[in-house]
Amino acid sequence: QVQLVESGGGLVQAGDSLRLSCGSSDATFSSYIIGWFRQAPGKEREFVAAINRSGGGVTYGDSVKGRSTISRDNAKNTVYLLMNSLKPEDTAVYYCAASARLFGRAVSVYDVWGQGTQVTVSS
């Protein structure tokens, strides 16, 4: 089963940009749809973005659409999430997840999850 590791989180100022990475050592990584989700304390896990196997199909959650870009480099077994114009309300643990079968926005679509990376945006 594919294993996922997130990286790139940290403490940034409002208005800054941050690029998160989701990587895997599994040879089958390119066969998975990859999604990004986030969860702040006391809140539901929220859909952020997803990308299909080839990288040609993407979708974004309303709260980040227009200021975020998801991309993938299958040769490096990595999916990226670039977030611009960060706001304090973007503060959350960000998770990547893999779906073997479906491309979607629901948590239930995804089969495997990483451990998350913390993003903190100060005002």
Contacts in CASP RR format, 6 or more apart in sequence:
PFRMAT RR
TARGET T0000
AUTHOR 0000-0000-0000
METHOD contacts of the structure
MODEL  1
QVQLVESGGGLVQAGDSLRLSCGSSDATFSSYIIGWFRQAPGKEREFVAA
INRSGGGVTYGDSVKGRSTISRDNAKNTVYLLMNSLKPEDTAVYYCAASA
RLFGRAVSVYDVWGQGTQVTVSS
1 26 0 8 1.000
1 112 0 8 1.000
2 24 0 8 1.000
2 26 0 8 1.000
2 28 0 8 1.000
2 29 0 8 1.000
2 32 0 8 1.000
2 98 0 8 1.000
2 112 0 8 1.000
3 24 0 8 1.000
3 25 0 8 1.000
3 26 0 8 1.000
3 112 0 8 1.000
3 114 0 8 1.000
4 22 0 8 1.000
4 23 0 8 1.000
4 24 0 8 1.000
4 96 0 8 1.000
4 97 0 8 1.000
4 98 0 8 1.000
4 112 0 8 1.000
4 113 0 8 1.000
4 114 0 8 1.000
5 22 0 8 1.000
5 23 0 8 1.000
5 24 0 8 1.000
5 114 0 8 1.000
5 115 0 8 1.000
6 20 0 8 1.000
6 21 0 8 1.000
6 22 0 8 1.000
6 23 0 8 1.000
6 94 0 8 1.000
6 95 0 8 1.000
6 96 0 8 1.000
6 114 0 8 1.000
6 115 0 8 1.000
6 116 0 8 1.000
6 117 0 8 1.000
7 20 0 8 1.000
7 21 0 8 1.000
7 23 0 8 1.000
7 117 0 8 1.000
8 18 0 8 1.000
8 19 0 8 1.000
8 20 0 8 1.000
8 21 0 8 1.000
8 117 0 8 1.000
9 18 0 8 1.000
9 20 0 8 1.000
9 94 0 8 1.000
9 117 0 8 1.000
9 118 0 8 1.000
9 119 0 8 1.000
10 18 0 8 1.000
10 117 0 8 1.000
10 118 0 8 1.000
10 119 0 8 1.000
10 120 0 8 1.000
11 120 0 8 1.000
11 122 0 8 1.000
12 18 0 8 1.000
12 86 0 8 1.000
12 119 0 8 1.000
12 120 0 8 1.000
12 121 0 8 1.000
12 122 0 8 1.000
13 86 0 8 1.000
13 121 0 8 1.000
13 122 0 8 1.000
14 86 0 8 1.000
14 87 0 8 1.000
14 88 0 8 1.000
14 121 0 8 1.000
14 122 0 8 1.000
14 123 0 8 1.000
15 84 0 8 1.000
15 85 0 8 1.000
15 86 0 8 1.000
15 87 0 8 1.000
15 121 0 8 1.000
16 86 0 8 1.000
16 121 0 8 1.000
17 82 0 8 1.000
17 83 0 8 1.000
17 84 0 8 1.000
17 85 0 8 1.000
17 86 0 8 1.000
18 82 0 8 1.000
18 83 0 8 1.000
18 86 0 8 1.000
18 119 0 8 1.000
19 80 0 8 1.000
19 81 0 8 1.000
19 82 0 8 1.000
19 83 0 8 1.000
20 36 0 8 1.000
20 80 0 8 1.000
20 81 0 8 1.000
20 82 0 8 1.000
20 83 0 8 1.000
20 94 0 8 1.000
20 96 0 8 1.000
20 117 0 8 1.000
20 119 0 8 1.000
21 78 0 8 1.000
21 79 0 8 1.000
21 80 0 8 1.000
21 81 0 8 1.000
22 34 0 8 1.000
22 36 0 8 1.000
22 78 0 8 1.000
22 79 0 8 1.000
22 80 0 8 1.000
22 81 0 8 1.000
22 96 0 8 1.000
22 114 0 8 1.000
23 29 0 8 1.000
23 77 0 8 1.000
23 78 0 8 1.000
23 79 0 8 1.000
23 96 0 8 1.000
24 77 0 8 1.000
24 78 0 8 1.000
25 77 0 8 1.000
26 77 0 8 1.000
29 74 0 8 1.000
29 77 0 8 1.000
30 53 0 8 1.000
30 74 0 8 1.000
30 77 0 8 1.000
31 53 0 8 1.000
31 100 0 8 1.000
32 53 0 8 1.000
32 98 0 8 1.000
32 99 0 8 1.000
32 100 0 8 1.000
32 112 0 8 1.000
33 50 0 8 1.000
33 51 0 8 1.000
33 52 0 8 1.000
33 53 0 8 1.000
33 98 0 8 1.000
33 99 0 8 1.000
33 100 0 8 1.000
33 102 0 8 1.000
33 103 0 8 1.000
33 104 0 8 1.000
33 109 0 8 1.000
34 50 0 8 1.000
34 51 0 8 1.000
34 70 0 8 1.000
34 72 0 8 1.000
34 79 0 8 1.000
34 96 0 8 1.000
34 97 0 8 1.000
34 98 0 8 1.000
34 99 0 8 1.000
35 47 0 8 1.000
35 48 0 8 1.000
35 49 0 8 1.000
35 50 0 8 1.000
35 51 0 8 1.000
35 70 0 8 1.000
35 79 0 8 1.000
35 96 0 8 1.000
35 97 0 8 1.000
35 98 0 8 1.000
35 99 0 8 1.000
35 110 0 8 1.000
36 47 0 8 1.000
36 48 0 8 1.000
36 49 0 8 1.000
36 50 0 8 1.000
36 70 0 8 1.000
36 79 0 8 1.000
36 81 0 8 1.000
36 94 0 8 1.000
36 95 0 8 1.000
36 96 0 8 1.000
36 97 0 8 1.000
37 45 0 8 1.000
37 46 0 8 1.000
37 47 0 8 1.000
37 48 0 8 1.000
37 94 0 8 1.000
37 95 0 8 1.000
37 96 0 8 1.000
37 97 0 8 1.000
37 107 0 8 1.000
38 45 0 8 1.000
38 46 0 8 1.000
38 48 0 8 1.000
38 90 0 8 1.000
38 92 0 8 1.000
38 93 0 8 1.000
38 94 0 8 1.000
38 95 0 8 1.000
38 119 0 8 1.000
39 45 0 8 1.000
39 46 0 8 1.000
39 92 0 8 1.000
39 93 0 8 1.000
39 95 0 8 1.000
40 91 0 8 1.000
40 92 0 8 1.000
40 93 0 8 1.000
43 92 0 8 1.000
45 95 0 8 1.000
45 107 0 8 1.000
46 61 0 8 1.000
46 63 0 8 1.000
46 92 0 8 1.000
47 61 0 8 1.000
47 105 0 8 1.000
47 106 0 8 1.000
47 107 0 8 1.000
48 60 0 8 1.000
48 61 0 8 1.000
48 63 0 8 1.000
48 64 0 8 1.000
48 68 0 8 1.000
48 81 0 8 1.000
48 94 0 8 1.000
49 58 0 8 1.000
49 59 0 8 1.000
49 60 0 8 1.000
49 61 0 8 1.000
49 64 0 8 1.000
49 68 0 8 1.000
49 70 0 8 1.000
49 81 0 8 1.000
50 58 0 8 1.000
50 59 0 8 1.000
50 70 0 8 1.000
50 103 0 8 1.000
50 104 0 8 1.000
50 105 0 8 1.000
51 57 0 8 1.000
51 58 0 8 1.000
51 70 0 8 1.000
51 71 0 8 1.000
51 72 0 8 1.000
51 79 0 8 1.000
52 58 0 8 1.000
52 103 0 8 1.000
55 71 0 8 1.000
55 72 0 8 1.000
57 103 0 8 1.000
58 70 0 8 1.000
59 103 0 8 1.000
59 104 0 8 1.000
59 105 0 8 1.000
60 66 0 8 1.000
60 68 0 8 1.000
60 70 0 8 1.000
61 105 0 8 1.000
63 89 0 8 1.000
64 83 0 8 1.000
64 90 0 8 1.000
67 83 0 8 1.000
67 84 0 8 1.000
67 85 0 8 1.000
68 81 0 8 1.000
68 82 0 8 1.000
68 83 0 8 1.000
68 84 0 8 1.000
69 80 0 8 1.000
69 81 0 8 1.000
69 82 0 8 1.000
70 79 0 8 1.000
70 80 0 8 1.000
70 81 0 8 1.000
70 82 0 8 1.000
71 79 0 8 1.000
71 80 0 8 1.000
71 82 0 8 1.000
72 78 0 8 1.000
72 79 0 8 1.000
72 80 0 8 1.000
73 79 0 8 1.000
73 80 0 8 1.000
79 96 0 8 1.000
81 94 0 8 1.000
81 96 0 8 1.000
83 90 0 8 1.000
83 119 0 8 1.000
86 119 0 8 1.000
86 121 0 8 1.000
87 121 0 8 1.000
88 121 0 8 1.000
88 122 0 8 1.000
88 123 0 8 1.000
89 121 0 8 1.000
90 119 0 8 1.000
90 121 0 8 1.000
91 119 0 8 1.000
91 120 0 8 1.000
91 121 0 8 1.000
92 118 0 8 1.000
92 119 0 8 1.000
93 116 0 8 1.000
93 117 0 8 1.000
93 118 0 8 1.000
93 119 0 8 1.000
94 116 0 8 1.000
94 117 0 8 1.000
94 118 0 8 1.000
94 119 0 8 1.000
95 113 0 8 1.000
95 114 0 8 1.000
95 115 0 8 1.000
95 116 0 8 1.000
96 113 0 8 1.000
96 114 0 8 1.000
96 116 0 8 1.000
97 107 0 8 1.000
97 110 0 8 1.000
97 111 0 8 1.000
97 112 0 8 1.000
97 113 0 8 1.000
97 114 0 8 1.000
98 110 0 8 1.000
98 111 0 8 1.000
98 112 0 8 1.000
98 113 0 8 1.000
99 109 0 8 1.000
99 110 0 8 1.000
99 111 0 8 1.000
100 111 0 8 1.000
101 111 0 8 1.000
102 109 0 8 1.000
103 109 0 8 1.000
END
